[in-house]
Amino acid sequence: MSGELTVEWFGCTTFRIRVAGLTLWFDTFVDRAPGAVPVGLTAEAIDTADFVFVSHAHFDHALGADTVARATGAPVVGNYETVRLLAANAVPEAQRWAVSGGETIDCGRDVRVRVFPSQHSCLFAASELDAGTPCLGDLGISLQERRAKVAEVWPLLSSIVPADYAAEIAQHTSHEDGGQLSYLIEAGGGSIFVSASSGYWSGILRDLRPDVAILAAAGRPNVDGEPSQRSLADFITDQVEVLRPHTVVLCHHDAWMPVLPALDPGPIERAIATRTPAAHLVAMAYGDARPLLRR
């Protein structure tokens, strides 16, 4: 295939991948709350996209998707809650592509993106700020209890951002994740797995074998529907052991909200170096284009 594949990170879980003359976006959260570190780009400034893939409907992933869709004409691939939001914000039906996992998007030019069901991190469970510290408990919590605990998060969010930003979030995104999705890009002679929340179904993960794994490092990890009983560093490294990529990129670990500190990736770096030394962990800066697939 002609044309080098490059990956750019724009904070949280937003990536732009360029390959074979195509521009693919994975999440679109670039319009951050006042006080957060800017990523060097706004949704209104994005004027090129061939496809947009949204992991789930929360604001730190889906905000900006409707803006990018209307400006570029690109179809937006996402779960049914994401598509509902697109419809409510004047994105034409032809650009609203609802998926739930199991689909393959033919992007043209020998580029394909496979869709898989995944798991959102456990917002209802206790978490550790130290990626090297195990977090225990919170097993067997019912859906009703989970919903009640997660509902407590949103008033807290509204209290720490300006009212106009909270209103923008309410109009364009959802308190419901809508069903987490992960994506496998097959292009440029290799594959890249994108997981934008700290969770997975183990039966799906074990069969993928991507060349590059982009993995979220935030919150309490979710393994097969229950909170992980290990540290975040162990959770990430467990994925690397199963996926066997040659390159690993972390995301969602930066200071994407004004009151949230960036996660110290040190424990993750040490766990990967010790348990999976064949995998190379790449640290990316905002807007830094990297050719991550080996030739």
N, C-alpha and C positions, 0 to 999 in steps of 0.2 A: 504494500500500500504506500502511495506517495504521501509525503507530508508528515512531519513529526507530531506526535501527540504531546501536548503540554497541559499541565494542571496548574491552576492558580487558586489560591485560597483567599477568601474575603471575610474571614472571621467566622466564628461559631461553626456552622456546618455548610456554609455557602462556598461552592466551588464552580469555577468555569473551566471546562475541558474543551480544548480545540483539537480537532483531528480531521484530516481529509477535507479541509475547507468548511467543516461544520463547527458550530459553536453550541455546546450543550451546557446548560446550567443545572446544578443540583442544589436545590433550595435557593432562596432569593432574599435572605435577611441581611440587607446592607444598610437600611435606614434605622440606625440605632437611637436609643433614647438619649436626650441631652445629658452630657456628662460622661458618656461611655466613649472609649477610644474609637475614633472614626477609622473606617477601613479604606478610605480613599475613593469611594464610589457611592452613588445613590441609585435607587431604583429608577428614577426618572432619567438618569444618565445612561442607562443600559439601552442601547439602540440596536444591538445585534444578538439574536438568539434564534437557533433553528428548532430547539426543543428545550423545555423546562421540565425538570423532574423534581417533585416536592415530596419530601419524606413523610410529613404529616402536617396537620392543620394548625399547630401552635404558632404563636406570633414569631418566635425566634427561628422559624424555618419557612413559614408561608408568607410572611409580610413582604409585600412587593411583587408577588407572583402575578396579580391581576394587572398591575402597572406595566410590568415587563411584557405580558401577553398582549395588551392593547397596543403598546408601542411597536412591537416587533412582528406581530401576527403569528408568533410561535405557538404551537399547541403546548398545553400544560398537562403533564401526566401526574396524577395524584389520586389519593383515596376519595371516597364519595363525599366526605365532609369537605375536603379541599375543593372539589368540583362544585359543591353547593355554594361555597363562598365565592367562587369565580362567577357563577351565575348571578349571584346577588350584587356583584360589582361590575356588571356590564361586559363581561368577557363573552364573546360569541360562542354559541354552542359548538361550532366546528373546532374550536380550540380547547374544549373541555373534554379531556380524555380520562375517564374514570377507570381505575384498576384496583385490584385487591390482592394481586400476587398470582403468578403463573403465566403472566402475559410476556410477550417479547415485542419490543418496539423496533421496527426496522427504520432506522434513521437515514438510510441510503448510503451509498459509497462504502459498502461493506462494514458499516457501523451498526451494531445492534445493542440494545439495552434490555436485559432481562429483569423482570420485576419479581420480588419475593416478599411474602409476608414476614414481618419481623416483630420485635417487642420494644415498647417504649420503656425507658427507665422507670423505676418504681417511685413515683412522686408521693405515694402514700406511705412510704417507709423511711425510716431514719437513714441518714447518709453521713459519710465522713469527709471532711475537707482534705484530710491527708490521704493521698492515693495509696499509701502503703499500709494503712490500718484496716484490718478486717472489720466489717460491720455485720452484726448478728441479729437474728430475730425477725419479727414481722412476717412470719410464715402463716399461711392458711387464712389470711384476712379475706372476708367476704367482699363481693362486689359493692354491696351497700356501704360497708365501712371504708372501702377504698375511695368511693365517690365522695363520701363526706369529708375525708381527709384532704383529697385533692381540691375540693371546693374551697378550702381554707387558704389555698395558695393565691387565688386570683385577687381577693381584696387586698392582700399584702402587696401584690404587684402594683395595683392601682395607687397604693399609698406612697410608692417610691418613685413614680414617674409623673411628669406634668399631665394635667387633665386632658390637654389636646392630644397628647401621645396615647394616653389610655383610650381615648375615644377612637383614635385611628386603629388601634389594636382591635377594639370591639367591632369595628365595622368590617375589617378586612381579614380577620383571623378568628380562631375558635378556642374556647376553653376545652373542647374535646379534641383529642389527637386524631380521632377518626380511623385509627388502625395504622400502626407504624409500617412503613415499607422500606426495604433496602433494594439496591440496584447493582447489577453487574454489567459493566460496559465491556463489550467485546469489540476491539478496534486496534488498528495499528500493530497487528501481530501479537497482541496480548490482551489481558483483561484487568479491569480495576473494579474492586468491590467497594461500594460506598454504604456505610452504616452510620446514620446520623443520630442515633440515640444509643444509650448503653444497654442494649438488650438483644437477644437473639433466640431463635428456635434451634436447638442443637442438631436436630435431624436435618435441617436445611443447610446449616453452616458446613457440616462435615463433607459435603459433596462438591463444593464450589472450586477450590484450588485457584484463586486469582493470582496474578503476578504482583499486583499492588493491592493492599488493604487500607482503606481510609476508615478509621475507627473512632467513634465518639468516646470521649473520656470525661464524663460528667455525671453526677448524681449517683443514686443507688442502682447498681446493675440489676438487670432482669434476665434470668435464665429460665426458659421454658415456662414463663408465667409467674415465677416466684422470685423474691429478692435473693440475690446472691449472698452467700454466707462467707464470702472471701473478700479480699481487698480489691479496689478498683484496678490496681496494678496486676493482680493475679487474673482478674476478669479479662483484661485486655490481652495478657500473655496467653491465657487459655485459648482465646480466639486465634492468636497467631500460630499456636501449636497446631490447631486443627486446620486452618486455612493454608498454612505453609507459603505465604507470599515471600518474595525476595525483598519487598519494600513495604514499610508501614508508615502511614501518616496519621497523626492524631488531629482531632478536631473537637470543638465544643469545650475546649479547656482554657480558652482565653477569657479576658475580662469583658464579656459581651454585654454586661449590664453595669450601670454606674456604681452600684453598691457591691458587686461581686468581684472578688479578687481572682486573678488568673490562677489556675491550678498548677502546682509545682509538678512537672512531669518527671522529676528525678526518680521516684520509686518505680514508675513504669519503664523508664529507660534502663534502670538496673535489672528489673525482672526480665525484660526482653533480652538484654545482653547475656544474662546468666542462663536462661532456659531455652531461648531460641536464637543462638548466636548467628545463624545463617540469615536471619532477617535484619535488614538495615533500616533503622528508624530515621526518617527524614524530618527535620524541623523546618516548617515553612513560615515565611513572613507574609504579611498581607500584600497581595498583588504580585508576588514573586512567581513567575512562570517557570515550571520545572518539567523537563522531559523524563518522566519516571519509568517508562517502559524500557527495558533493556533490548538492545538489538541483537 
